[in-house]
Amino acid sequence: MASSPPRATSRLPLSLFTIPSRWPLVLLLLALLLSAGSAVGLTRLRPDARVDLLIDPNAAAFKDQALFADTFGADPVVVMAKPAPGSTLITPDHIVGLSHLEGKLHQAAGVKKVYGPGTLVNTLAISTTTILLDACAQEGKAAEAAARQQAIAAGKTAAQQDQAAQQAFQQAVSACAQRYAKAFPSLGVPAVNNPTFIEGVLLEPDGQHVRPFWNWALPDMQHAVITVRLNRNASLDQVRHVIDVVNGASSSGDLRELHDLKFIASGSPALTLSVADSVFSSLALLVPLALVAVLVVALLALGASMLLTILVAALGALWTAGIAGFVGLPVTPATLVVLPVVLGLATDYLIQSVNRVMESEGTLEERLVLAARRILPTTGLAAVATAAGMLAFVASGIPLVRQFGLFMAVGVVMAYLANYLVGLPLLLLLGRRLPRALAAGSFRAAAGRRIARIGSLSPAAAVALVVIGLAGWAALPLIKIETDPAQLVPANDAALKQAQAVRQEIGLTGEIDLLVQGPDPAAPAAVTWLDQASRQAAAQSGGDFKQVESLPGFLAGFNQGALPDPEHSALILSRIPSYFSGAVYDKSQGLALAIFGLTHVTSVERDHALVATLDHAGTPPAGYRAFPAGLAVVADRALSELQGEQLRLTGLSIGLILLVLLVAYRRLRTAILAILPTVVAAGAATGLLFLTGTLSGQRSSPITILLGGVVVAFATEFGVLWLARYRGWRTDGLDPTEASSRASSGVGPAIAASALALIAGFAVLAISPVPSVRDFGIWSAFDLLLATASVLVLLPPLSRSWLK
């Protein structure tokens, strides 16, 4: 078909529908400017997987977590060090090197506190020296004063008095130092590089075992543990830097003393970083491949005009990410899955535009204007309804879910805008160069006839399918979510291997904490309760808890293993350096802490049982309260809250979509019919997800909770498109049966082509080695199939019955 020059549409009034054919270069220039701005916004995007994203900041559990983390530091990166076989760990060189490494870690951004054997020995050396110097200085000053008084009484001159006083001071200090050296011959000079002092303070008298109260830093003679407690708002990059410092310690030029030690970094932050990195890297590799798959299928279905798909879809994703960067939305595993959906929506909007152009008659410009006039209002309504549905997630108390909703809403708008600013103008330019690219083929017509037959179901049978689909919603609270880290990361994940290695070596993988808060947490009643509650929790944990450190344990460790009386407790807390007591006690906040080491890499479900053990540890003394804390607690609370919100948020999403459609159609029956495929498809997907998990014995990955957004986005889009065709033919005077057939044969091929292309794209994600990404790809593809079938199978018979 020959095209005509641009002036063919010059007689039409300027409007949104004529601009793409009148001013295509202007729209492309606007798209270029938007792309440049988005590129700047893209540089502001930051990956984020902070614990703060998992829980409502107004919830009591969040406030308790914040109090714990701001006081003692959040969940730690646990660093294990061990010497080569046959070598010794506890040597002056190693202690000096560990002290330097711990200082280096303490200076790293995002780190609140660092505990380890090097700092332990250094603190003891400084404290011992300080105590001895203070004691000997007091004796020297007393001797100096006495000598001066004697010289005055003897009538000596001022110079003689000074000389006598100075000599007495020196003699007294020297005698004091010699006396202490004789009293503690096993300590020697208090210094971090003195082997006698190191062995004296760290080891039992037999020299073969570590003193029990230092086991938190030295579990045995061949293992050292450095605990790096992070700020609660530490970023992924800051966690990564801490781990990089640890991994490079053995080869670092400024830590030569540690070259014969092996270091392994583990702990909850390391596993969280690994899960996030796995998702990010997998999607970064597979999303471009998915886009290629979409292009191939679209080309096979609709021909050369689909060459524009990659550009339009990529720009929609770029603009979405750029705007997210400008408004401060972080890139999380949840928000990152929005990008494949945006690519899919942008592709669908372009396919629908191409389909309308192929159906239209006249010059190229007239066809484009007619297509724009017919498709833009319809896809615009679908976009507004979908965006409204996604904004329902903003009502969630969980920041991660709120950000997903905002990201999705922005993505829907940007996908629509990409089709308008780029897709339609480029269709005009493509049509001028390759007129046959926009010509309808026989394949499309044949597909339309077959699709029309799909909708020949009787209304009664359609109602039966609707009931079955709606019944699937009953399974929503029953879906089990996989939370075992071993099942959320790729096989042979390095972080998981390191966690298992640390567990095998020292029997620990992470921690959960129990805190008591009150006017004086060091009071006997509070200390006794915390001691009893800790022992009870450890006994009831089935071996998953190991008592690591606590205020009762700290006090007993400096009182021959028994809890001291109030006077002795106060003496211990005043005399022992705050470096040690500050790990389990903070007087200003009224907090005392018991730390439980986790002996296995546990799932959130198992953590739920362990947290429940701490929740039911007993009632603390009057005036005190107790609460568990740590990442495991936050994950448990977040999963419970998310599962509790699912039904409410999904209902709100459907309600907002219905409201938009009701405003647009002004008829409740039409609005309900438009959204019915969405509700049925989402219900069927939920039911099948439950049945599949039950029959296979497998759980759903956390990311599948967001699959409702995929179903809502595409089922709403397809439903609105089909109804627009049906209502148009009815307005033209066709009877319901013929209007239904024409609607399916007209828009059905475009819907089917769009669905097949997007199913191919999502199916590419199924090859990901990351289980959560793989599951998202598989179920997204399947849900798209359900959404498409729901529209093409249910809407024709129901429309013939309800919209006569």
Summary of the structure (lengths in Angstrom):
residues: 804
radius of gyration: 35.2
end to end distance: 37.9
largest distance: 131.8
contacts: 2955
relative contact order: 0.12
helix: 70%
strand: 8%
